[in-house]
Amino acid sequence: MLLRWVVFRFRHGRRSGALTPQVPTHLQSTFRWRQLRTLKLLLPVHLLAQAVSAPVVALGVWSLDRRLAVVPLLGVWGALLVWILAIQPRIQKLRDYSWADDHSVRQALRCLNGVLGIVWFVFIILAFRLHREDVHVLTIGVCAGLMAPLLLCAPVTGAVEAMMIPIVAGMYGALLEECLHRSVLFTASFILEVTVCGLFVAGVSRLVNVLLWRMQMTRLKEREQAEILSLLMPRSVSQGGGWLWETDEAGRLRNPSAGLCRILGRCEADIAGQSLQGVLGVPGAVSELPVLRADLSGAMSPELHLAHCLNNRLAFRELAVRSAPEGRWWMLTGQPVFRAGVFRGYRGVGTDVTAMQAMRDRHFHRVRVDGLTGLPNRLACLEHVQRRLLETTRGKQDFVLVLVSLDVSGPKGRRDVNAEATAYVLQVSASRLGALLEKYRFKDRDGAGNRFVARHGAMDLAIVTDVPAEEKHRFPEALALEMLSVLDGVVTLPGKGVIELEPAIGMVVSGVGNGDALVEAAETALKDARRERVGRYSIFDPCDDLADSRQKNMFRDVHQALRMKAFALVYQPIASARTGQTVGFEALCR
C-alpha cells in the first residue's frame, strides 16, 4: 500500500508540481527560481552525507566480503562524480530563471537519487545475505541516517521518493528473505518498523515542502506589496514606508498588513473588523456623511471626499486626510473590487505623510506671506479672490476688491523710503484699514465674518470685504471715502521723522469674470484714481470699460484699413416697391 502511494506521488506529483497550482500564475516563475536557489544551498549537505556513508559501510564489510564493499564505493561515488562534473556546473551558472533549466535540474536530481537508491537497494540485499548481526545493524543504521539529509531534497517534488522507494523496497526484500532464519514475529516487527520509518520520511518531506512553500510565498508577497506601493505612490512617499489595506463589502478591514499594524502600534486582532476611517482616526465616516453634507458651499474637504467615495464605491488616488485626535496626515489610494458585478470591498495603499505635510505647510506659508510686513502677498490675494468668486456663484454675499496705493511724500515733496519705513507704513495702514473694516464686518451664513488685507505691490494694499445686499450700489463709494479719510494724513516713523501719505483707491465689485479679470479691473480703476488731484478714488464700471474698449478697437481697425487702402465704394440699388424699377443708388464705403 505504501509502495502504491509513493509510486502515484512520484508519477503525478512530479508532473503537476503538487504545490504549483497554489502559487499565483504571475509568481510561479519567481517561486520556482527561489526553490532552485534554496536547493543550491541545501543540496551539498545531502551529497556530502552520501559521500561519507559509502566508505563507512565499505570499511565495515571489507573484511567479510570485498566485492560487497566495492558496491557502495563504485555506485555512490560514481553517481556523485557524474553529478559534480555534469550537473553542478550548470547549477552554479544559473543567474535568471528558465523553464528548461529548472526542468533539467529537477529531473537530474530525481535521477541521481534514483541511482543512489538502486545502489543502496543492491547493497542491502547483499548485506543481509551474509547472516551477520553486526553487518545488519551497520546497514540499517547507515540507511536510517541517510534519511535525514535526504529531506533536504524536499523542494524538488519526487526527489525524496526516488531514493526512499528503493531503500524501503530493499529492506522489505531483506527482511522477507530472513523469514527463513528468523521467527515470524521478529520479521513482522521489522517490517512494521520499516513501514513506519517510510511513512515518517514521506510525511516529514511533505511538511518540509509546505514550510518552504509558505516561507517563500510570504517573502514573495511582501516583495510584491513593496513593488505595488512603489508603483502606486510617489517615490518620496513609498520610501517613507507604506502599507496595504483591504475591506469587505461592509467597509470592515480584513487581513491587516504588517505595515499597518506596525505604524499604528496595534496587533492584527485589534484592527481586523473595524472601519478604515475608525482605525486611522479620520473624521467623516460613512455613517457621518449627512453631517458632512451640511455645508456644500465651499470646496469639498478631503474627509468629505473620502466619505463620498467610500459611500458611492468610487476610486480615489493620493487623497491626504488628517486624523482628528492625533493631527497625523494619511495619504490613501483605494480601488473598489467587483467580482461578477458584485461589490466585494476595497483594496488600496496608504502611508503616513505627517512629516511631508508639515513641510508642505511651511512652504505654503512661506510663498504666500510677505516677508517684510508679515501680510499675505499677491499670490495669496489672488487665491482668496478666486475662492470668494467661487462662493458667490454658490449664493454667498458679493464682495468688493479694493486696491490702495500709498504715495509717500515728505517736507521736500515725493521721496523714496527704505525697507524698514515701507514695512512700517504698510503695517500702520493695514492696521487702520482693519479697524475701519470692523464696523463693516458682516456675518455670513455660517456666522463668521469675512475680510482680507494683503500686500499687493511695493506700496499697495489689497482689501477684500463683503458688500451688504441692501446697500450694494452706495456701499463702494461710502467705503472709499472713509478709507481716504483714514489713510490720508501723517505717519510718524519710530525715531526717523514724519512722512505724509497720499492714498489712491481703485475698487471693483465681484461679478467681473475670473480672479485675474477682477484684479485687472481694480488696477484699471486705481490708475484712473491716481490721475485725480481731488477725490482720489475710482470705482470700476464694466459698461463704461466695455464701451471704451469697443471704441478703441474701432479706431485701431479704421487706422489700419486706411493704411492698407482696404476701403471700397459699393453701390446699393434702390427699387420702387410699386413698379419694381430701379429709382436710384445708395453709395456705401466698406
Number of C-alpha atoms within 10 A of each C-alpha: 6 14 15 9 9 19 15 12 16 19 12 13 15 17 11 11 13 14 12 15 10 11 14 11 11 8 15 14 17 16 21 20 19 18 18 21 15 16 18 13 10 17 16 14 14 17 19 12 16 21 16 13 18 21 17 15 23 19 13 15 20 14 9 13 14 12 11 19 22 19 19 24 20 13 20 25 19 14 17 21 13 12 16 13 10 12 16 16 11 13 16 10 8 14 9 8 15 13 10 8 15 18 10 14 17 20 16 16 20 23 16 20 23 22 20 24 25 22 21 27 24 17 21 26 19 16 20 22 13 14 12 11 10 10 19 16 12 16 21 15 12 16 20 15 14 18 21 14 19 23 23 22 25 24 25 20 26 29 26 27 27 23 25 27 21 23 29 23 18 22 24 20 16 21 21 17 15 17 14 10 11 12 10 13 10 12 20 14 11 16 19 12 12 20 18 13 15 22 14 13 20 19 12 15 25 17 14 17 21 15 13 16 19 12 11 18 19 12 12 16 12 14 12 13 17 17 12 17 23 17 11 16 20 11 11 11 18 20 13 12 17 23 23 22 20 22 23 16 15 13 19 18 22 19 14 20 17 14 16 24 16 12 13 12 9 13 13 16 12 11 22 18 18 16 19 19 20 14 17 20 19 22 21 22 21 19 10 12 16 10 11 20 12 8 11 11 14 12 12 14 14 15 21 22 17 28 23 19 17 20 14 11 18 14 16 16 16 16 15 20 24 20 18 13 10 10 12 18 21 21 20 23 22 23 18 20 18 13 8 6 7 9 14 16 21 24 17 20 23 26 25 21 22 17 12 14 17 13 12 12 11 11 11 12 13 13 14 18 19 18 12 14 19 13 21 23 22 19 16 20 25 18 14 16 23 15 14 23 22 17 16 15 12 12 9 16 21 19 24 23 23 28 27 29 24 22 16 20 17 14 9 6 9 14 11 11 13 7 12 11 16 18 19 17 23 21 18 15 21 21 13 14 19 17 12 15 20 11 8 18 17 18 13 12 9 7 8 10 14 16 17 17 20 26 27 22 13 12 16 17 26 26 21 23 22 26 22 17 11 8 9 15 12 11 16 20 15 10 17 22 14 14 22 19 10 15 21 16 13 14 17 15 13 9 6 8 9 13 20 20 19 17 24 30 29 26 31 26 24 21 16 17 10 13 21 14 12 24 21 13 23 26 21 18 24 25 17 18 23 20 11 12 9 9 14 20 27 24 21 21 14 14 9 10 14 11 11 12 11 12 12 11 11 12 11 11 12 13 11 12 12 10 10 9 9 10 13 8 8 12 11 10 12 13 13 10 8 6 8 9 11 11 10 12 12 9 11 11 8 8
